[in-house]
Amino acid sequence: MRSLYFLLPGTSQKFACGGLFAELKTLAIAQSICPSEIVTYRQREPNILFLDDVLKQPSLNRVIFVASWGFDVSKLVARLKHHHVLYHAHSSGYRFRLPAKIPIMAVSRNTMGYWGQRSPNSLIYYLPNQISDEFSNFNSHRDIDVLVHTRKSSEYLVQQLIPALQKRCNVCVIDTHVDSLANLFNRTKVYLYDSAEYWAQQRVSEGFGLQPMEAMACGCQVFSSVNGGLSDYLDPGFNCHKIAGYSTDFDVYRILNNVNQFVPNNLPESFLAQHRTEHITKRLALILQELNEFFDHSQQQPSDIPELTPSRVIRLRSQTLFVKLKKKLLSRR
């Protein structure tokens, strides 16, 4: 198999986010399958390859560059146009297009569907994010009634719902990095997550939404928005509750019911199994095998399927309209 070079702007604290942590988890799994390394491209870091240096190597035919940082992908693709590139797609909506020679590996079915429409000639695969085994229900005492992380939270959640809940129950609000979310979730009865407003401002989608699933795995009752990749696995009324449901009073009523009559969210093992390391490893191994076969082929053969470009869509619409008008005119004779 070819080696994988995971392209990241950097790994320091200023780049810390869910996407970085998810990518590092994917890297760790990939290392059990084939040689895999981080390559940074914005800042140099000790003992980590830097893209400028890597591109000076005489031959990179046995390397696949894995691009994932959405806002940088179009520039990276242009820079790596003579090399093998895989797009590891988290969020969608960045408004760039990809040629058929670049396969896409999506972290959610929501994102896979986006690229299935936008790049119908590309190879597309589904590889969900990993949920580490540490995210499990410890069956311990839960001293936090409601937990919320302010990052990505809506104005409604921060300015209306939290103040209303703080008058009625024990609310824990965090706004910094937490070393052990699993321990915190196991102390919590209800976890709140509302990211639709945040992603609307960013003009891209929620890629996966790790924290609601991690909270559910730890037994929390989750009140969440269901935008973007969250819709892959959240099922309001069955494994979670929809937040921002009509009014603040109604949200408070439903949340307090779950606090006062708390029952752990006991997900079936089959639900979490597809996100555990063993399953992800098997899927990634199969995907990488197919990608290596594809890159062997693409080196020898050009793509001959017409791309679904905006201009081609306009032409196809015009052709359809012309045929309809022609039929209409003929029917009047």
C-alpha positions in Angstrom: 0.0 0.0 0.0 1.0 3.6 -0.5 1.9 5.7 2.5 -0.5 8.3 3.8 0.5 11.9 4.5 -2.2 13.6 6.6 -2.1 17.3 5.8 -2.7 19.6 8.7 -2.1 23.3 9.1 -0.5 22.5 12.5 -1.1 20.5 15.6 -0.6 23.2 18.3 -3.3 24.6 20.5 -4.3 27.3 18.1 -5.5 24.6 15.7 -7.3 22.6 18.4 -10.8 21.7 17.4 -13.0 18.7 16.8 -11.8 18.3 13.2 -8.1 18.1 14.3 -8.8 15.6 17.0 -10.9 13.5 14.7 -8.2 13.6 12.0 -5.5 12.5 14.6 -7.7 9.6 15.6 -8.0 8.6 11.9 -4.3 8.8 11.6 -3.7 6.5 14.5 -6.1 3.9 13.0 -4.4 4.3 9.6 -1.0 3.6 11.1 -2.2 0.1 12.0 -2.8 -0.5 8.3 0.0 1.3 6.4 2.8 3.8 6.9 1.1 7.1 7.9 2.4 10.4 9.0 1.4 14.0 9.7 2.6 16.7 7.3 2.0 20.3 8.4 1.8 23.1 5.8 1.2 26.4 7.7 3.8 26.1 10.5 6.8 24.0 11.1 6.8 21.7 14.2 9.5 19.6 15.8 9.8 16.0 14.5 6.9 16.5 12.0 7.3 16.7 8.2 6.6 20.0 6.5 4.9 20.1 3.1 7.5 22.4 1.4 10.2 19.9 2.3 8.1 16.8 1.3 7.4 18.3 -2.2 11.2 18.5 -2.8 11.4 14.7 -2.7 12.2 13.2 -6.2 9.3 10.8 -6.3 6.0 10.7 -4.4 4.2 8.1 -6.5 3.9 5.8 -3.5 2.2 8.5 -1.3 -1.4 9.6 -0.9 -1.9 13.1 0.5 -5.0 13.3 2.8 -6.5 16.8 2.8 -9.2 17.6 5.3 -9.0 21.3 6.4 -12.0 22.5 4.4 -11.0 26.2 4.0 -7.5 25.1 2.7 -8.5 22.2 0.4 -8.9 24.1 -2.9 -5.4 25.6 -2.5 -3.9 22.3 -1.5 -5.5 20.5 -4.4 -4.0 23.1 -6.8 -0.6 22.7 -5.2 -0.8 18.9 -5.4 -2.3 18.5 -8.8 0.4 16.2 -10.0 0.2 13.9 -6.9 -2.3 11.4 -5.5 -4.8 13.2 -3.2 -7.7 12.0 -1.0 -10.2 14.4 0.4 -11.3 13.4 3.9 -14.5 15.4 4.0 -15.9 16.5 7.4 -18.2 19.5 6.8 -19.8 20.4 3.5 -20.6 23.7 1.8 -17.2 25.1 1.2 -18.2 25.9 -2.4 -15.1 24.4 -4.1 -15.3 21.7 -6.7 -13.1 18.6 -7.0 -12.0 16.8 -10.2 -12.9 13.1 -10.6 -9.3 12.1 -10.0 -9.6 13.0 -6.3 -11.6 10.4 -4.2 -13.6 11.6 -1.3 -14.0 9.9 2.1 -16.9 11.4 4.1 -17.3 11.2 7.9 -21.1 11.3 7.7 -23.8 10.2 5.3 -25.0 13.8 5.2 -21.6 14.9 3.8 -21.4 11.9 1.5 -24.8 12.8 0.0 -23.5 16.4 -0.6 -20.5 15.2 -2.5 -22.5 12.5 -4.3 -24.5 15.3 -5.9 -21.6 17.8 -6.3 -18.9 15.3 -7.6 -20.9 12.4 -9.1 -17.8 11.1 -11.0 -15.5 10.8 -8.0 -15.0 7.7 -5.9 -16.8 8.3 -2.6 -16.6 6.4 0.6 -18.2 6.6 4.1 -15.9 6.4 7.1 -17.6 7.6 10.3 -15.6 9.1 13.1 -14.3 6.9 15.8 -15.9 6.9 19.3 -13.1 5.8 21.7 -13.9 3.0 24.2 -13.5 5.5 27.1 -16.8 6.9 26.1 -19.0 4.4 28.0 -21.5 4.5 30.8 -19.6 4.0 34.1 -22.8 3.7 36.0 -21.5 6.2 38.6 -23.2 9.0 40.6 -24.3 12.0 38.4 -24.0 15.3 40.3 -24.4 17.6 37.3 -28.0 18.1 36.2 -27.3 19.9 32.9 -24.0 20.3 31.0 -23.3 22.7 28.2 -20.2 23.7 26.3 -20.6 27.3 25.1 -18.4 26.8 22.0 -20.7 26.6 18.9 -23.8 27.2 21.1 -26.6 29.5 19.9 -27.5 32.8 21.4 -30.8 31.2 22.5 -29.0 28.5 24.4 -26.6 30.9 26.1 -28.8 33.9 26.7 -32.3 32.3 27.3 -32.2 28.6 28.1 -29.2 28.4 30.4 -30.3 31.4 32.6 -33.8 29.8 32.9 -32.4 26.4 33.8 -29.9 27.9 36.3 -32.8 29.0 38.5 -34.2 25.4 38.7 -31.3 23.0 38.7 -27.5 22.5 38.8 -26.1 23.7 35.4 -22.4 23.3 34.5 -21.2 25.6 31.8 -17.8 25.0 30.3 -16.0 27.3 27.8 -12.5 25.8 27.7 -10.8 22.5 26.7 -11.6 19.6 29.0 -9.0 16.8 29.5 -11.5 14.1 30.1 -14.9 14.6 28.6 -15.8 11.0 29.3 -15.5 11.6 33.1 -17.5 14.8 32.8 -20.3 13.1 30.7 -20.5 10.3 33.3 -21.2 12.9 36.0 -24.0 14.5 33.8 -27.7 13.7 33.4 -28.6 16.0 30.5 -26.2 17.4 27.8 -27.2 20.4 25.7 -25.9 21.0 22.1 -27.2 23.6 19.7 -24.9 24.2 16.7 -27.3 25.1 13.8 -26.8 28.9 14.3 -23.0 28.6 14.5 -22.7 26.6 11.3 -25.2 28.9 9.5 -22.8 31.8 10.3 -19.8 29.8 9.0 -21.8 28.9 5.8 -20.8 25.3 6.1 -22.4 22.2 7.7 -21.9 20.4 11.0 -19.6 17.6 9.8 -20.4 14.9 12.4 -21.0 16.3 15.9 -18.8 14.1 18.0 -19.8 15.4 21.5 -23.6 14.5 21.3 -22.7 10.9 20.4 -19.9 10.7 23.0 -22.4 12.0 25.6 -25.0 9.5 24.6 -22.4 6.7 24.8 -21.8 7.8 28.4 -25.5 7.5 29.2 -26.5 11.2 29.1 -29.9 12.3 27.9 -29.0 14.6 25.0 -31.0 17.7 23.8 -29.5 18.7 20.5 -30.1 20.4 17.1 -30.2 17.9 14.2 -28.5 19.9 11.5 -25.9 18.5 9.1 -24.1 15.4 10.2 -26.0 15.2 13.4 -29.0 13.9 11.4 -26.9 10.8 10.6 -27.5 9.3 14.1 -29.7 11.5 16.2 -33.3 10.3 16.3 -35.5 12.7 18.4 -37.9 10.9 20.7 -36.0 7.7 20.5 -32.3 8.3 21.3 -32.3 12.1 22.0 -34.5 15.2 22.2 -34.7 18.1 19.8 -33.5 21.3 21.5 -35.1 24.8 20.8 -38.5 23.2 20.6 -40.9 26.1 20.1 -40.4 28.0 23.3 -38.0 28.4 26.3 -40.7 27.2 28.7 -41.3 24.0 26.8 -37.5 23.3 26.6 -37.2 23.9 30.4 -40.2 21.7 31.1 -38.8 18.8 29.0 -35.2 19.1 30.3 -36.3 19.2 34.0 -38.5 16.1 33.4 -35.4 14.3 32.3 -33.3 15.7 35.2 -35.9 14.8 37.9 -36.8 11.4 36.4 -33.4 10.6 35.0 -33.0 7.3 33.2 -29.6 6.6 31.6 -29.5 6.7 27.8 -28.8 3.0 27.2 -27.9 2.8 23.5 -27.8 -0.7 22.0 -24.3 -1.9 21.5 -25.0 -2.3 17.7 -25.4 1.5 17.6 -22.0 2.3 18.9 -20.2 -0.8 17.4 -20.0 0.9 14.0 -18.1 3.8 15.5 -15.6 1.7 17.6 -12.0 1.2 16.6 -12.4 -2.4 15.3 -15.2 -1.6 12.8 -13.5 1.7 11.6 -10.2 -0.1 11.1 -11.9 -2.8 8.9 -13.7 -0.1 6.8 -10.6 2.0 6.4 -8.5 -1.0 5.3 -11.0 -1.9 2.5 -11.2 1.8 1.4 -7.4 2.1 1.2 -7.2 -1.1 -0.8 -9.6 0.3 -3.4 -7.9 3.6 -3.4 -4.5 2.0 -4.2 -6.1 0.2 -7.1 -7.7 3.4 -8.3 -4.5 5.4 -8.2 -2.7 2.6 -10.1 -5.4 2.9 -12.8 -5.6 6.7 -12.9 -1.9 6.9 -13.6 -2.5 5.0 -16.9 -6.0 6.2 -18.0 -7.6 9.6 -18.1 -11.2 10.2 -17.0 -13.7 10.2 -19.8 -17.0 10.9 -18.0 -18.3 14.4 -18.4 -18.1 16.5 -15.2 -21.3 17.9 -13.8 -20.1 21.5 -14.0 -22.4 24.6 -13.6 -22.2 25.3 -17.3 -23.1 21.7 -18.2 -26.1 21.8 -15.8 -27.3 25.0 -17.6 -26.9 23.3 -21.0 -28.7 20.2 -19.8 -31.6 22.3 -18.4 -31.8 24.2 -21.7 -31.9 21.0 -23.7 -34.7 19.7 -21.4 -36.7 22.9 -21.8 -36.2 22.9 -25.6 -37.6 19.3 -25.8 -40.6 20.2 -23.6 -41.4 23.3 -25.7 -41.0 21.3 -28.9 -43.5 18.7 -27.6 -45.9 21.4 -26.6 -45.8 23.1 -30.0 -46.3 19.7 -31.8 -49.3 18.9 -29.6 -51.0 22.1 -30.7 -50.9 21.3 -34.4 
